[in-house]
């Protein structure tokens, strides 16, 4: 009986001492390589998206601080590119993609500095063209770095193929030894299939799902051995990548100072709202909000006080707006709110309530000084299915201009003459 069992015992020994450690090493190599290569790439993408904001803001607000912010972000991006280009990327395509993204960033940086050098606010056609070219280069650099992520997933797929080959060798080896071991070997072979091969198949299937980008998937560990530890390592990697992707997505759509949505996300959202309006024939309104005498606040109390005012304004807008209202920082001290399912008549009370909330309580700008804030509101309503979004924004801006010239701290609605 012992002799009959020897072939299978030998198979188990080879599987445990040679094949399983080789499989574990393959999986751990994949985990370490994906994290090492994608971490700096994600950081670069976040920095590139943040670098677009000062250039967008200066043509609206003319705030000279945007130049300093852009320079600071530029230095950080340049440093990250230098460090990333010497990282041990194995594939030539990865290194070439990073160099391509760096060239696109250099072109974007040159255009951004040219726009910043002209100052603002500016709304001429040349500035608009330069701004579109700048944004296009930033988007191109971010998309090129996305390709590096794709290459990293491809490397992960190669590691999975190697693991699959190891699994096939193990299956062949165990099957041959099982045939020699006759009945007892067959019984032990069933035990091996239960304890090793089935978990291996689950591990391979789960790893393949993670490798295709399904970062929410988790591999059931269920074991306190090498396979269980590999499953736990894969789950930890997937959770880390999922958190990083969520953070990147959130950073890409938020204003870093106020945590309101940024201008890029506002333009995407208002186009989506216009499509919904055309589909359902239900109206929506746009509020443009400008803080009164904000430049005087900056000049008198300093830019840190101005930053606190901006954050305080967003907090008051959030506390008084409806849950469905969309709040974004349009640029400088100007904010935009999208009011779904709201026509012009019903938008006025909403705007008045927000105006009163801003003016209700003073804001501390220094340790011993508080000031009262006011804001002017311009209201425009999406009129017809064929209207361009640019026209709606222009009408809301015109209403805001009327509110400013009416003495500030008031609401004006755009009406056709």
Phi, psi and omega in degrees: 000320180294321180296321179296328183279343185302317180302317181289323177298321176296319179297318179296319180297315180295318180297316182287322187268339185240302189287312182296315176300323178296319178296316179298318179298321179298314180295316181294324175299318180298317181297310183298320183291317181297316181292316182298321185277326187273337183300306180293331179293318178298318179297319178298318181296319179297315180297319180297316179295322179292327181294339180287336188293314180301323181290319176297319186289324187292329180285348178260312187261334184072015182290118182295343179296338181298330178297314180295320179296318180295318180298318180297315179295323180298315179299319181294318179295315179301317179297317180297320178296318179299316180291322183291323183292340178259003176291149185283070171284131186279325186271134176300327180296325179295312181297319180293322179295320179294318177296322177296315178299323179295319178296319178296323177294318180300320177294317179297320181297317180297317178294319180297318179292327177294319178293316180296325181294330179282346179072194182194185357288148179221140180226023182280166185296321181297317178297320179299317179295316179297323180294318178296320179295320178297311180299322180296320179292320177298312180299320180296319179296317180296317180293324177297320177291331173302325180296327177296322175300317179300318179296322179296321177294327177295320177297321178298320178298323177296318177298321179295325178295320177297318178297322178297321179295319178297320179297319180296320178299319181294320179298315181297317182295313181296321181296318181293318178292328179294321179298322181289326185282359178055221191295312182295321178297322178298318179296314180293326178299321177297320178296321179296316180300323180288319188272339185237306190291319179296313175299326177298317180296318178297320180295316181295317180297315180294319179296323178295320178296317178297320180296333178275000177108000179277079187286348178280346182287144176231141178271125179296120181292290171068359184219149177250061179213194183300318180295320177296323179290323177297316178299318178296322178294319178295318179296320178295319178297315181297319180295320180294316179294323180294317178296318181296320179293319178296318179296319180297316180298321181290317180297329183289341185245001184248146170285127188295332182278308189262347185065009167286165176296149181272177185296321180301315180290326176300314181295323177293318185290321182290329174295320177295320179294323178295320177297319178297320180297317180294328182284319186260348184060032175253141187280165165214157182238158180237129174252129170253127187238132179230129180288128182288136174057034183294322179299322179295324178297314179299315183293324185278316189249353178098160183294325176302321177295321177299320178298318178297323177297316180299316179295321180295321179299315180297320179298320180289323177297317181295319184290335184253345179284165177280157182301331183273352183284144184252122184247129180222150171273114184281330179155139179059234178261018183253135180236159179229137177235132175258125182250099180292153174055036185225120177273180184299320182296317182279344179286331183300310179300324178297314180297320179296319180297319178293319179300316180294324179296322179293321184275354191291317187234144176290161179241133178284120179256338172221180182298329184236017182222129175237147179229157175267139180255148169223163180215153177253144186237135171245132185242132173219149183241140177296117193272314188212164187296333185267359185290139176279146180299325180300324179292320178298315179297320180296322180291321177294322177296321179296318178297321177297319177300318178296320179296321178298317183280351176270005177114002180068175180052047179207171181245133174231139180252135178288129176229144179290138181294000000 
